[in-house]
Amino acid sequence: MAEIVDLSVALEDFMPAHKNFQRPFFIEHLSHERSRAWGLGTPEDPMTAATLYMSLLDHVGTHVDSFFHINPRAETIDEMPLDLFMGKAVVLDLRHVPDLGDIDVADLEQAERKAGLRIAGHIVLICTGFHARHYPRESVMHMNPGLTPAATHWLADRGSRVHGFEGPSTDKPTDPTFPSHRVCRDRKITHYEWLCNMERLVGRGEFRFQGIPLRIRRGTASPVRALAFLD
């Protein structure tokens, strides 16, 4: 059986979110104790139930952006092809990039050589060690490095339709122009954000990735369970 590496953060009450977005809140909706009064099941074998109420943006936790998120004429998450969210993948080791640093073409090329393969249509996951350094402290919302426009073009030029990043954004929180997002808009590529555990995939070469979005009607993004499958 394939080894499975979970690249997803746990969804939980008031977890960190992008600095421009509302944090989520989760509250108990129904407890086993309260539901006992419903008299479900039998006297000898009562049945109880528990439910959780969740209020969250579609960009909270490990998620993938829709094309519509940054382009009002593009597809929403429920309109995007499912094969976009699965396929061959590789992790690039960019752990030398500091907080609020720039990931440029030379960094990607060096990491590609170190990974021992040429990117050609891969889902490219970028490991910076940022999650391990900051999560769940509030600094995780304000210190992430970012992809330069040239680096984002570099990924698109190699047929990578989707890439993945740790933290709240592929753009630095100090740059309000969102240069990488604008390249994604223009090249019609997208990305996962708030990934974690990518250190476990550094040096493992090519693997299979899957991060399927929920079928949210008119969704601008969707939470996902992002998984890597290593043979």
N, CA, C and O of each residue as an XYZ file, in Angstrom:
924
protein
N       0.831     -1.198      0.000
C       0.000      0.000      0.000
C       0.869      1.253      0.000
O       1.985      1.255      0.521
N       0.335      2.317     -0.596
C       1.075      3.566     -0.650
C       1.116      4.215      0.731
O       0.168      4.114      1.510
N       2.235      4.884      1.018
C       2.309      5.712      2.220
C       1.528      6.997      1.956
O       1.677      7.611      0.899
N       0.705      7.398      2.905
C      -0.110      8.598      2.755
C       0.382      9.654      3.733
O       0.496      9.392      4.930
N       0.673     10.842      3.224
C       1.085     11.970      4.050
C      -0.013     13.025      3.993
O      -0.367     13.512      2.920
N      -0.542     13.367      5.155
C      -1.593     14.370      5.249
C      -0.959     15.756      5.275
O      -0.160     16.060      6.161
N      -1.311     16.588      4.313
C      -0.738     17.925      4.171
C      -1.702     19.008      4.652
O      -1.527     20.182      4.327
N      -2.711     18.622      5.420
C      -3.798     19.531      5.784
C      -3.706     19.942      7.246
O      -3.350     19.139      8.109
N      -4.029     21.198      7.513
C      -4.172     21.648      8.895
C      -5.550     21.243      9.406
O      -6.488     21.082      8.625
N      -5.665     21.080     10.715
C      -6.960     20.744     11.310
C      -7.844     21.987     11.349
O      -7.396     23.069     11.725
N      -9.102     21.818     10.957
C     -10.076     22.900     11.077
C     -10.547     22.965     12.526
O     -10.975     21.956     13.088
N     -10.468     24.145     13.131
C     -10.860     24.281     14.533
C     -11.263     25.710     14.837
O     -11.019     26.631     14.057
N     -11.883     25.866     15.988
C     -12.414     27.158     16.395
C     -11.326     28.221     16.469
O     -10.282     28.017     17.089
N     -11.586     29.370     15.822
C     -10.750     30.563     15.875
C      -9.315     30.294     15.423
O      -8.380     30.922     15.920
N      -9.140     29.381     14.497
C      -7.811     29.107     13.949
C      -7.330     30.297     13.134
O      -8.146     31.114     12.709
N      -6.018     30.417     12.903
C      -5.514     31.526     12.093
C      -6.104     31.524     10.688
O      -6.408     30.472     10.126
N      -6.256     32.710     10.139
C      -6.742     32.904      8.780
C      -5.914     34.023      8.145
O      -5.106     34.660      8.820
N      -6.113     34.256      6.869
C      -5.460     35.399      6.234
C      -5.809     36.662      7.004
O      -6.923     36.804      7.510
N      -4.855     37.576      7.090
C      -5.047     38.769      7.917
C      -6.235     39.615      7.459
O      -6.757     40.400      8.250
N      -6.674     39.479      6.214
C      -7.826     40.233      5.720
C      -9.159     39.506      5.931
O     -10.216     40.050      5.611
N      -9.116     38.281      6.466
C     -10.308     37.441      6.539
C     -10.709     37.163      7.985
O      -9.887     37.187      8.901
N     -11.988     36.902      8.151
C     -12.543     36.520      9.445
C     -12.049     35.132      9.853
O     -12.078     34.204      9.044
N     -11.600     34.985     11.093
C     -11.306     33.652     11.604
C     -12.620     32.864     11.751
O     -13.682     33.466     11.907
N     -12.555     31.531     11.702
C     -13.783     30.745     11.834
C     -14.187     30.587     13.298
O     -13.381     30.803     14.203
N     -15.444     30.207     13.517
C     -15.799     29.770     14.858
C     -16.627     28.501     14.778
O     -17.486     28.343     13.911
N     -16.343     27.604     15.705
C     -17.017     26.316     15.807
C     -17.646     26.242     17.195
O     -16.985     26.538     18.191
N     -18.902     25.854     17.267
C     -19.555     25.684     18.560
C     -20.356     24.388     18.568
O     -20.806     23.912     17.525
N     -20.523     23.829     19.757
C     -21.337     22.628     19.889
C     -22.774     22.950     19.521
O     -23.359     23.898     20.044
N     -23.330     22.174     18.636
C     -24.721     22.355     18.235
C     -25.636     21.422     19.012
O     -26.698     21.823     19.487
N     -25.208     20.174     19.134
C     -25.984     19.182     19.863
C     -25.011     18.249     20.568
O     -24.038     17.793     19.967
N     -25.267     17.965     21.827
C     -24.407     17.052     22.579
C     -25.113     15.722     22.794
O     -26.336     15.627     22.694
N     -24.321     14.695     23.091
C     -24.904     13.402     23.419
C     -25.801     13.511     24.650
O     -26.843     12.861     24.727
N     -25.397     14.325     25.598
C     -26.174     14.469     26.828
C     -27.552     15.088     26.530
O     -28.572     14.589     27.006
N     -27.579     16.167     25.749
C     -28.845     16.844     25.442
C     -29.750     15.972     24.574
O     -30.967     15.961     24.759
N     -29.160     15.244     23.631
C     -29.989     14.462     22.713
C     -30.620     13.250     23.391
O     -31.561     12.663     22.857
N     -30.118     12.875     24.548
C     -30.705     11.725     25.250
C     -32.194     11.955     25.545
O     -32.980     11.009     25.604
N     -32.572     13.249     25.731
C     -33.968     13.577     26.042
C     -34.906     13.291     24.870
O     -36.121     13.260     25.065
N     -34.389     13.084     23.668
C     -35.243     12.805     22.520
C     -35.848     11.397     22.581
O     -36.824     11.102     21.891
N     -35.264     10.548     23.403
C     -35.799      9.196     23.532
C     -35.569      8.324     22.324
O     -36.390      7.456     22.026
N     -34.467      8.531     21.615
C     -34.171      7.728     20.424
C     -33.635      6.352     20.829
O     -33.152      6.161     21.945
N     -33.728      5.412     19.908
C     -33.279      4.063     20.199
C     -34.303      3.318     21.022
O     -35.507      3.491     20.831
N     -33.833      2.490     21.936
C     -34.724      1.726     22.821
C     -34.303      1.975     24.265
O     -33.193      2.450     24.508
N     -35.178      1.659     25.233
C     -34.774      1.824     26.623
C     -33.513      1.040     26.971
O     -32.687      1.496     27.762
N     -33.371     -0.146     26.373
C     -32.185     -0.958     26.648
C     -30.955     -0.458     25.886
O     -29.820     -0.650     26.324
N     -31.196      0.180     24.751
C     -30.076      0.635     23.895
C     -30.380      2.032     23.364
O     -30.679      2.191     22.181
N     -30.307      3.062     24.238
C     -30.604      4.429     23.780
C     -29.577      4.896     22.760
O     -28.398      4.549     22.831
N     -30.055      5.692     21.810
C     -29.155      6.271     20.813
C     -29.084      7.784     21.019
O     -30.110      8.457     21.118
N     -27.867      8.304     21.082
C     -27.664      9.735     21.208
C     -26.867     10.228     20.012
O     -26.350      9.436     19.224
N     -26.775     11.546     19.888
C     -26.082     12.119     18.732
C     -25.390     13.420     19.128
O     -25.769     14.079     20.096
N     -24.381     13.763     18.364
C     -23.674     15.026     18.555
C     -23.466     15.685     17.202
O     -23.186     15.003     16.216
N     -23.602     17.007     17.147
C     -23.356     17.768     15.931
C     -22.574     19.033     16.275
O     -22.602     19.507     17.411
N     -21.878     19.569     15.279
C     -21.021     20.740     15.455
C     -21.442     21.811     14.463
O     -21.592     21.532     13.274
N     -21.633     23.031     14.943
C     -21.931     24.157     14.048
C     -20.626     24.836     13.673
O     -19.805     25.141     14.538
N     -20.433     25.076     12.357
C     -19.216     25.695     11.863
C     -19.563     26.936     11.058
O     -20.454     26.899     10.209
N     -18.872     28.024     11.314
C     -19.013     29.238     10.510
C     -17.629     29.610     10.003
O     -16.756     29.987     10.784
N     -17.430     29.504      8.689
C     -16.103     29.752      8.150
C     -16.182     30.209      6.697
O     -17.079     29.817      5.951
N     -15.226     31.040      6.321
C     -15.062     31.408      4.921
C     -14.565     30.219      4.121
O     -14.008     29.279      4.687
N     -14.761     30.251      2.815
C     -14.271     29.155      1.981
C     -12.756     29.195      1.784
O     -12.199     28.308      1.137
N     -12.086     30.203      2.328
C     -10.625     30.321      2.244
C      -9.941     30.022      3.576
O      -8.783     30.397      3.763
N     -10.618     29.365      4.492
C     -10.045     29.051      5.803
C      -9.437     27.655      5.784
O      -9.965     26.746      5.143
N      -8.319     27.493      6.494
C      -7.656     26.202      6.559
C      -7.017     25.833      5.233
O      -6.870     26.679      4.350
N      -6.639     24.578      5.094
C      -6.059     24.107      3.840
C      -7.134     24.163      2.766
O      -8.160     23.489      2.865
N      -6.893     24.969      1.741
C      -7.928     25.199      0.729
C      -7.291     25.438     -0.635
O      -6.087     25.671     -0.746
N      -8.119     25.374     -1.660
C      -7.680     25.699     -3.012
C      -8.552     26.823     -3.547
O      -9.772     26.808     -3.384
N      -7.913     27.802     -4.190
C      -8.630     28.949     -4.746
C      -9.295     28.586     -6.071
O      -8.741     27.828     -6.867
N     -10.465     29.125     -6.294
C     -11.076     29.008     -7.620
C     -10.500     30.083     -8.539
O      -9.904     31.054     -8.074
N     -10.683     29.901     -9.837
C     -10.274     30.939    -10.786
C     -11.090     32.215    -10.569
O     -10.592     33.323    -10.770
N     -12.344     32.047    -10.158
C     -13.236     33.184     -9.950
C     -12.763     34.088     -8.805
O     -13.068     35.280     -8.784
N     -12.027     33.521     -7.868
C     -11.565     34.284     -6.704
C     -10.880     35.586     -7.110
O     -11.034     36.605     -6.436
N     -10.138     35.558     -8.193
C      -9.410     36.756     -8.624
C      -9.751     37.179    -10.051
O      -9.102     38.061    -10.615
N     -10.761     36.554    -10.627
C     -11.172     36.909    -11.979
C     -12.692     36.784    -12.077
O     -13.205     35.665    -12.102
N     -13.422     37.890    -12.134
C     -14.887     37.824    -12.114
C     -15.498     37.139    -13.327
O     -16.694     36.845    -13.325
N     -14.707     36.876    -14.363
C     -15.215     36.211    -15.569
C     -14.818     34.734    -15.632
O     -15.098     34.061    -16.623
N     -14.177     34.235    -14.596
C     -13.658     32.868    -14.624
C     -14.542     31.909    -13.821
O     -15.544     32.316    -13.232
N     -14.155     30.638    -13.808
C     -14.967     29.583    -13.203
C     -14.918     29.629    -11.679
O     -13.876     29.900    -11.082
N     -16.077     29.356    -11.061
C     -16.140     29.161     -9.618
C     -15.680     27.733     -9.302
O     -15.457     26.931    -10.208
N     -15.542     27.427     -8.012
C     -14.910     26.158     -7.633
C     -15.696     24.956     -8.128
O     -15.104     23.930     -8.462
N     -17.026     25.063     -8.181
C     -17.851     23.943     -8.630
C     -17.820     23.760    -10.137
O     -18.276     22.736    -10.646
N     -17.285     24.743    -10.859
C     -17.219     24.677    -12.319
C     -15.862     24.221    -12.826
O     -15.704     23.972    -14.021
N     -14.883     24.106    -11.946
C     -13.531     23.755    -12.376
C     -13.395     22.252    -12.566
O     -14.039     21.485    -11.850
N     -12.565     21.808    -13.521
C     -12.431     20.368    -13.779
C     -11.753     19.649    -12.619
O     -10.769     20.141    -12.066
N     -12.283     18.478    -12.251
C     -11.757     17.750    -11.107
C     -10.324     17.276    -11.320
O      -9.576     17.140    -10.352
N      -9.926     17.020    -12.566
C      -8.566     16.526    -12.784
C      -7.508     17.583    -12.487
O      -6.316     17.277    -12.450
N      -7.937     18.818    -12.276
C      -7.013     19.872    -11.889
C      -6.460     19.639    -10.485
O      -5.363     20.096    -10.166
N      -7.209     18.935     -9.653
C      -6.914     18.840     -8.230
C      -6.248     17.524     -7.844
O      -6.226     17.159     -6.668
N      -5.717     16.824     -8.811
C      -5.020     15.563     -8.546
C      -3.996     15.328     -9.641
O      -4.136     15.838    -10.753
N      -2.971     14.556     -9.326
C      -1.992     14.236    -10.349
C      -0.584     14.124     -9.794
O      -0.370     14.118     -8.581
N       0.364     14.035    -10.702
C       1.758     13.905    -10.288
C       2.219     15.207     -9.642
O       1.830     16.297    -10.061
N       3.054     15.073     -8.617
C       3.457     16.243     -7.841
C       4.891     16.086     -7.368
O       5.465     14.997     -7.401
N       5.451     17.200     -6.929
C       6.797     17.220     -6.355
C       6.861     18.333     -5.322
O       6.208     19.366     -5.468
N       7.645     18.118     -4.288
C       7.919     19.174     -3.308
C       9.275     19.778     -3.609
O      10.258     19.061     -3.792
N       9.324     21.106     -3.660
C      10.587     21.828     -3.806
C      11.002     22.370     -2.450
O      10.197     22.956     -1.726
N      12.265     22.165     -2.119
C      12.792     22.558     -0.814
C      13.290     24.000     -0.869
O      14.356     24.276     -1.419
N      12.523     24.900     -0.304
C      12.874     26.326     -0.252
C      13.035     26.783      1.199
O      12.732     27.932      1.520
N      13.507     25.900      2.072
C      13.584     26.219      3.487
C      14.658     27.250      3.824
O      14.738     27.717      4.960
N      15.483     27.607      2.838
C      16.470     28.665      3.085
C      15.853     30.065      2.967
O      16.470     31.048      3.379
N      14.644     30.161      2.409
C      14.000     31.467      2.218
C      13.469     31.955      3.570
O      12.726     31.230      4.231
N      13.835     33.162      3.989
C      13.411     33.646      5.308
C      11.973     34.130      5.312
O      11.350     34.279      4.262
N      11.460     34.371      6.501
C      10.154     35.009      6.634
C      10.147     36.323      5.861
O      11.116     37.081      5.903
N       9.049     36.586      5.157
C       8.871     37.778      4.322
C       9.870     37.847      3.172
O      10.059     38.907      2.575
N      10.510     36.722      2.861
C      11.456     36.683      1.758
C      10.774     36.463      0.424
O       9.584     36.154      0.359
N      11.553     36.628     -0.648
C      11.068     36.414     -2.010
C      11.563     35.081     -2.536
O      12.742     34.756     -2.397
N      10.670     34.306     -3.140
C      11.037     33.088     -3.851
C      11.059     33.431     -5.326
O      10.023     33.707     -5.930
N      12.266     33.409     -5.905
C      12.436     33.839     -7.294
C      12.809     32.649     -8.171
O      12.917     31.520     -7.693
N      13.002     32.916     -9.449
C      13.275     31.862    -10.425
C      14.510     31.065    -10.052
O      14.492     29.836    -10.136
N      15.584     31.731     -9.642
C      16.816     31.022     -9.294
C      16.583     30.046     -8.143
O      17.175     28.967     -8.122
N      15.735     30.407     -7.192
C      15.423     29.509     -6.082
C      14.697     28.261     -6.576
O      15.007     27.147     -6.154
N      13.729     28.454     -7.474
C      12.984     27.316     -8.006
C      13.877     26.415     -8.849
O      13.781     25.191     -8.758
N      14.730     26.994     -9.653
C      15.621     26.190    -10.497
C      16.591     25.377     -9.652
O      16.840     24.207     -9.941
N      17.135     25.990     -8.619
C      18.039     25.261     -7.721
C      17.304     24.124     -7.021
O      17.830     23.017     -6.910
N      16.083     24.396     -6.547
C      15.304     23.373     -5.864
C      14.897     22.256     -6.822
O      14.848     21.091     -6.428
N      14.607     22.598     -8.064
C      14.262     21.595     -9.066
C      15.439     20.645     -9.292
O      15.256     19.429     -9.354
N      16.644     21.200     -9.414
C      17.831     20.353     -9.582
C      18.017     19.447     -8.377
O      18.337     18.267     -8.525
N      17.819     19.992     -7.188
C      17.974     19.210     -5.966
C      16.940     18.101     -5.885
O      17.218     17.026     -5.354
N      15.741     18.358     -6.413
C      14.687     17.340     -6.405
C      14.963     16.214     -7.388
O      14.398     15.129     -7.253
N      15.821     16.450     -8.374
C      16.238     15.400     -9.291
C      15.259     15.086    -10.398
O      15.285     13.989    -10.957
N      14.391     16.036    -10.726
C      13.497     15.834    -11.866
C      13.172     17.181    -12.490
O      13.373     18.233    -11.884
N      12.665     17.124    -13.716
C      12.274     18.353    -14.392
C      10.764     18.521    -14.280
O       9.998     17.610    -14.593
N      10.358     19.687    -13.834
C       8.932     19.968    -13.690
C       8.293     20.082    -15.064
O       8.703     20.900    -15.888
N       7.293     19.256    -15.299
C       6.572     19.249    -16.571
C       5.137     18.837    -16.291
O       4.802     17.654    -16.336
N       4.300     19.809    -16.006
C       2.911     19.536    -15.711
C       2.656     19.063    -14.292
O       1.551     18.612    -13.990
N       3.654     19.152    -13.406
C       3.490     18.712    -12.027
C       2.682     19.719    -11.198
O       2.680     20.916    -11.484
N       2.012     19.220    -10.187
C       1.563     20.051     -9.079
C       2.794     20.311     -8.220
O       3.415     19.370     -7.725
N       3.144     21.559     -8.042
C       4.395     21.915     -7.360
C       4.073     22.448     -5.967
O       3.426     23.484     -5.821
N       4.531     21.730     -4.954
C       4.326     22.124     -3.559
C       5.628     22.712     -3.032
O       6.691     22.106     -3.168
N       5.541     23.883     -2.436
C       6.725     24.643     -2.053
C       6.883     24.610     -0.538
O       6.072     25.167      0.201
N       7.949     23.943     -0.092
C       8.221     23.785      1.333
C       9.184     24.880      1.788
O      10.324     24.948      1.329
N       8.715     25.730      2.688
C       9.574     26.786      3.249
C       9.834     26.597      4.734
O      10.615     27.345      5.323
N       9.194     25.611      5.347
C       9.301     25.438      6.790
C       8.523     26.471      7.582
O       8.629     26.537      8.807
N       7.737     27.281      6.875
C       7.030     28.389      7.514
C       5.991     27.892      8.519
O       5.867     28.445      9.612
N       5.261     26.869      8.157
C       4.224     26.355      9.055
C       4.831     25.882     10.371
O       4.331     26.215     11.445
N       5.905     25.109     10.287
C       6.535     24.584     11.498
C       7.103     25.697     12.370
O       7.139     25.568     13.594
N       7.545     26.785     11.750
C       8.121     27.892     12.523
C       7.066     28.701     13.260
O       7.346     29.243     14.329
N       5.854     28.796     12.711
C       4.906     29.779     13.230
C       3.568     29.241     13.718
O       3.008     29.787     14.669
N       3.036     28.189     13.101
C       1.665     27.767     13.410
C       1.579     27.160     14.802
O       2.454     26.369     15.153
N       0.567     27.484     15.625
C      -0.607     28.321     15.341
C      -0.501     29.747     15.893
O      -1.519     30.400     16.120
N       0.714     30.224     16.107
C       0.861     31.577     16.648
C       0.365     32.612     15.648
O       0.332     32.348     14.447
N      -0.018     33.781     16.131
C      -0.573     34.822     15.269
C       0.421     35.283     14.208
O       0.016     35.811     13.172
N       1.720     35.090     14.452
C       2.736     35.482     13.466
C       2.552     34.764     12.139
O       3.022     35.246     11.108
N       1.866     33.604     12.147
C       1.659     32.864     10.898
C       0.801     33.666      9.919
O       0.799     33.379      8.721
N       0.077     34.662     10.416
C      -0.784     35.478      9.569
C      -0.059     36.669      8.950
O      -0.621     37.373      8.112
N       1.198     36.896      9.366
C       1.850     38.156      9.015
C       3.284     38.018      8.507
O       3.923     39.038      8.249
N       3.819     36.806      8.350
C       5.255     36.674      8.100
C       5.615     35.787      6.912
O       6.800     35.532      6.697
N       4.655     35.309      6.138
C       4.978     34.329      5.100
C       5.799     34.932      3.963
O       5.611     36.098      3.614
N       6.705     34.147      3.384
C       7.383     34.576      2.152
C       6.415     34.566      0.983
O       5.263     34.159      1.126
N       6.886     35.018     -0.178
C       6.002     35.075     -1.337
C       6.711     34.734     -2.627
O       7.930     34.865     -2.735
N       5.934     34.293     -3.609
C       6.450     34.025     -4.953
C       6.529     35.324     -5.741
O       5.587     36.117     -5.722
N       7.629     35.548     -6.428
C       7.719     36.704     -7.319
C       6.889     36.445     -8.569
O       6.569     35.295     -8.871
N       6.535     37.501     -9.301
C       5.831     37.280    -10.573
C       6.618     36.382    -11.526
O       6.039     35.511    -12.174
N       7.924     36.587    -11.615
C       8.729     35.772    -12.520
C       8.701     34.307    -12.114
O       8.638     33.430    -12.976
N       8.746     34.025    -10.810
C       8.688     32.642    -10.344
C       7.335     32.014    -10.649
O       7.266     30.834    -10.993
N       6.269     32.779    -10.529
C       4.932     32.262    -10.833
C       4.804     31.973    -12.326
O       4.214     30.964    -12.713
N       5.355     32.854    -13.172
C       5.400     32.577    -14.613
C       6.219     31.318    -14.887
O       5.850     30.516    -15.744
N       7.312     31.141    -14.179
C       8.190     29.972    -14.363
C       7.394     28.686    -14.152
O       7.529     27.736    -14.924
N       6.578     28.655    -13.124
C       5.738     27.481    -12.876
C       4.748     27.264    -14.021
O       4.593     26.144    -14.508
N       4.084     28.332    -14.446
C       3.118     28.214    -15.540
C       3.794     27.775    -16.832
O       3.233     26.975    -17.581
N       4.990     28.286    -17.103
C       5.717     27.934    -18.318
C       6.065     26.455    -18.367
O       6.249     25.900    -19.450
N       6.158     25.812    -17.219
C       6.470     24.378    -17.150
C       5.218     23.520    -17.046
O       5.284     22.343    -16.692
N       4.082     24.122    -17.357
C       2.842     23.361    -17.408
C       2.235     23.062    -16.060
O       1.322     22.241    -15.966
N       2.720     23.710    -15.007
C       2.160     23.496    -13.682
C       0.908     24.348    -13.530
O       0.996     25.570    -13.409
N      -0.241     23.716    -13.537
C      -1.509     24.445    -13.441
C      -1.879     24.781    -12.008
O      -2.702     25.661    -11.756
N      -1.253     24.063    -11.060
C      -1.568     24.251     -9.644
C      -0.274     24.148     -8.841
O       0.558     23.280     -9.100
N      -0.114     25.036     -7.869
C       0.994     24.916     -6.924
C       0.451     25.062     -5.510
O      -0.697     25.462     -5.317
N       1.281     24.735     -4.521
C       0.825     24.746     -3.144
C       1.819     25.433     -2.242
O       3.024     25.404     -2.489
N       1.305     26.056     -1.190
C       2.096     26.948     -0.363
C       1.710     26.767      1.104
O       0.577     26.398      1.415
N       2.654     27.026      1.997
C       2.354     27.089      3.422
C       1.853     28.492      3.768
O       2.168     29.464      3.081
N       1.074     28.579      4.836
C       0.626     29.888      5.285
C      -0.537     30.427      4.484
O      -1.106     29.718      3.654
N      -0.897     31.689      4.729
C      -2.156     32.243      4.239
C      -2.169     32.674      2.792
O      -3.245     32.913      2.244
N      -1.008     32.785      2.141
C      -1.008     33.356      0.791
C       0.289     33.027      0.079
O       1.316     32.786      0.713
N       0.231     33.020     -1.249
C       1.438     32.929     -2.057
C       2.099     34.297     -2.218
O       3.194     34.394     -2.773
N       1.452     35.336     -1.743
C       2.016     36.689     -1.755
C       2.339     37.141     -0.339
O       1.629     36.796      0.605
N       3.398     37.905     -0.193
C       3.800     38.406      1.109
C       2.725     39.347      1.673
O       2.108     40.097      0.916
N       2.500     39.314      2.972
C       1.494     40.202      3.560
C       1.891     41.675      3.527
O       1.064     42.554      3.766
N       3.155     41.933      3.231
C       3.633     43.315      3.150
C       3.456     43.922      1.765
O       3.765     45.096      1.563
N       2.959     43.132      0.801
C       2.815     43.627     -0.577
C       1.344     43.652     -0.964
O       0.785     42.608     -1.299
N       0.700     44.819     -0.927
C      -0.735     44.901     -1.232
C      -1.063     44.759     -2.710
O      -2.238     44.761     -3.076
N      -0.046     44.634     -3.578
C      -0.315     44.504     -5.012
C      -0.596     43.060     -5.428
O      -1.027     42.821     -6.556
N      -0.359     42.096     -4.540
C      -0.615     40.683     -4.819
C      -0.057     40.258     -6.187
O      -0.811     39.821     -7.057
N       1.268     40.389     -6.374
C       1.838     40.117     -7.704
C       1.682     38.677     -8.168
O       1.401     38.439     -9.342
N       1.859     37.710     -7.272
C       1.733     36.312     -7.700
C       0.287     35.968     -8.043
O       0.034     35.275     -9.028
N      -0.655     36.441     -7.248
C      -2.061     36.200     -7.565
C      -2.442     36.784     -8.923
O      -3.222     36.180     -9.660
N      -1.902     37.948     -9.258
C      -2.242     38.561    -10.539
C      -1.691     37.753    -11.707
O      -2.327     37.668    -12.758
N      -0.506     37.154    -11.528
C       0.018     36.268    -12.568
C      -0.866     35.025    -12.680
O      -1.167     34.573    -13.784
N      -1.279     34.474    -11.540
C      -2.199     33.324    -11.575
C      -3.461     33.667    -12.354
O      -3.940     32.868    -13.159
N      -3.989     34.842    -12.113
C      -5.181     35.292    -12.849
C      -4.914     35.335    -14.347
O      -5.717     34.846    -15.141
N      -3.788     35.919    -14.731
C      -3.496     36.113    -16.151
C      -3.126     34.812    -16.856
O      -3.413     34.653    -18.042
N      -2.491     33.871    -16.139
C      -2.078     32.607    -16.744
C      -3.102     31.485    -16.511
O      -2.919     30.362    -16.983
N      -4.161     31.795    -15.792
C      -5.203     30.829    -15.444
C      -4.621     29.568    -14.785
O      -4.833     28.440    -15.231
N      -3.886     29.818    -13.713
C      -3.421     28.757    -12.835
C      -3.906     29.112    -11.427
O      -4.364     30.229    -11.186
N      -3.805     28.167    -10.514
C      -4.274     28.446     -9.156
C      -3.384     27.755     -8.148
O      -2.360     27.175     -8.510
N      -3.770     27.814     -6.872
C      -2.889     27.311     -5.821
C      -3.676     26.871     -4.586
O      -4.798     27.305     -4.325
N      -3.011     25.977     -3.841
C      -3.434     25.606     -2.497
C      -2.697     26.492     -1.504
O      -1.540     26.854     -1.720
N      -3.372     26.834     -0.423
C      -2.753     27.593      0.669
C      -3.003     26.878      1.993
O      -3.903     26.045      2.099
N      -2.200     27.210      2.997
C      -2.255     26.589      4.325
C      -1.943     25.104      4.292
O      -2.559     24.326      5.021
N      -0.988     24.694      3.448
C      -0.494     23.314      3.504
C       0.481     23.166      4.671
O       0.988     24.157      5.197
N       0.734     21.928      5.066
C       1.699     21.657      6.130
C       2.336     20.291      5.894
O       1.946     19.571      4.975
N       3.310     19.938      6.719
C       3.970     18.623      6.706
C       4.757     18.335      5.436
O       5.080     17.178      5.165
N       5.071     19.354      4.656
C       5.778     19.091      3.398
C       7.226     18.673      3.610
O       7.841     18.109      2.706
N       7.782     18.940      4.786
C       9.147     18.480      5.073
C       9.266     16.963      4.905
O      10.331     16.457      4.551
N       8.181     16.244      5.158
C       8.202     14.786      5.036
C       8.334     14.316      3.590
O       8.610     13.143      3.339
N       8.137     15.230      2.637
C       8.190     14.872      1.220
C       9.437     15.381      0.525
O       9.668     15.061     -0.641
N      10.247     16.169      1.223
C      11.477     16.686      0.620
C      12.402     15.515      0.298
O      12.652     14.654      1.142
N      12.906     15.495     -0.936
C      13.811     14.443     -1.365
C      13.147     13.142     -1.755
O      13.838     12.167     -2.050
N      11.820     13.100     -1.764
C      11.108     11.858     -2.089
C      10.772     11.755     -3.575
O      10.165     10.772     -4.000
N      11.158     12.758     -4.375
C      10.901     12.690     -5.803
C       9.439     12.903     -6.139
O       8.716     13.610     -5.436
N       9.017     12.273     -7.236
C       7.647     12.441     -7.713
C       6.685     11.561     -6.910
O       7.021     10.431     -6.557
N       5.499     12.078     -6.627
C       4.466     11.327     -5.927
C       3.116     11.759     -6.486
O       3.038     12.653     -7.328
N       2.061     11.117     -6.010
C       0.706     11.474     -6.425
C       0.065     12.358     -5.359
O       0.197     12.112     -4.160
N      -0.623     13.381     -5.820
C      -1.274     14.337     -4.928
C      -2.759     14.371     -5.220
O      -3.193     14.185     -6.357
N      -3.542     14.615     -4.154
C      -4.984     14.798     -4.326
C      -5.483     15.784     -3.277
O      -5.206     15.634     -2.087
N      -6.225     16.795     -3.732
C      -6.837     17.766     -2.827
C      -8.148     18.227     -3.440
O      -8.204     19.292     -4.054
N      -9.206     17.436     -3.279
C     -10.471     17.663     -3.975
C     -11.309     18.697     -3.215
O     -11.526     18.553     -2.012
N     -11.779     19.737     -3.911
C     -12.635     20.724     -3.245
C     -14.056     20.213     -3.068
O     -14.505     19.318     -3.783
N     -14.750     20.796     -2.107
C     -16.175     20.551     -1.973
C     -16.919     21.185     -3.148
O     -16.435     22.140     -3.755
N     -18.081     20.654     -3.459
C     -18.871     21.179     -4.569
C     -19.740     22.336     -4.064
O     -20.953     22.205     -3.895
N     -19.076     23.467     -3.832
C     -19.747     24.647     -3.292
C     -20.250     25.494     -4.453
O     -19.453     26.017     -5.232
N     -21.546     25.629     -4.571
C     -22.121     26.404     -5.666
C     -21.638     27.842     -5.586
O     -21.829     28.510     -4.570
N     -21.013     28.318     -6.657
C     -20.457     29.670     -6.763
C     -19.340     29.902     -5.766
O     -19.084     31.043     -5.381
N     -18.676     28.850     -5.345
C     -17.605     28.975     -4.363
C     -16.385     29.709     -4.914
O     -15.990     29.500     -6.061
N     -15.803     30.556     -4.100
C     -14.570     31.260     -4.487
C     -13.335     30.450     -4.127
O     -12.232     30.755     -4.579
N     -13.520     29.430     -3.323
C     -12.473     28.488     -2.924
C     -13.173     27.330     -2.236
O     -14.401     27.282     -2.176
N     -12.375     26.383     -1.711
C     -12.965     25.319     -0.907
C     -11.913     24.722      0.002
O     -10.772     24.520     -0.414
N     -12.290     24.432      1.261
C     -11.414     23.605      2.088
C     -11.218     22.240      1.431
O     -12.109     21.733      0.750
N     -10.031     21.653      1.646
C      -9.713     20.339      1.085
C      -8.973     19.509      2.130
O      -8.412     20.052      3.081
N      -8.976     18.212      1.947
C      -8.057     17.306      2.655
C      -6.961     16.972      1.651
O      -7.147     16.132      0.771
N      -5.827     17.632      1.791
C      -4.728     17.498      0.838
C      -3.866     16.310      1.239
O      -3.390     16.237      2.372
N      -3.666     15.383      0.314
C      -2.958     14.133      0.602
C      -1.884     13.867     -0.440
O      -2.076     14.120     -1.629
N      -0.749     13.351      0.025
C       0.309     12.876     -0.867
C       0.388     11.362     -0.737
O       0.376     10.826      0.372
N       0.470     10.674     -1.872
C       0.543      9.212     -1.914
C       1.915      8.808     -2.458
O       2.246      9.101     -3.607
N       2.699      8.142     -1.633
C       4.044      7.724     -2.030
C       4.066      6.214     -2.191
O       3.699      5.481     -1.272
N       4.496      5.749     -3.360
C       4.565      4.312     -3.631
C       5.769      3.691     -2.930
O       5.994      2.485     -3.041
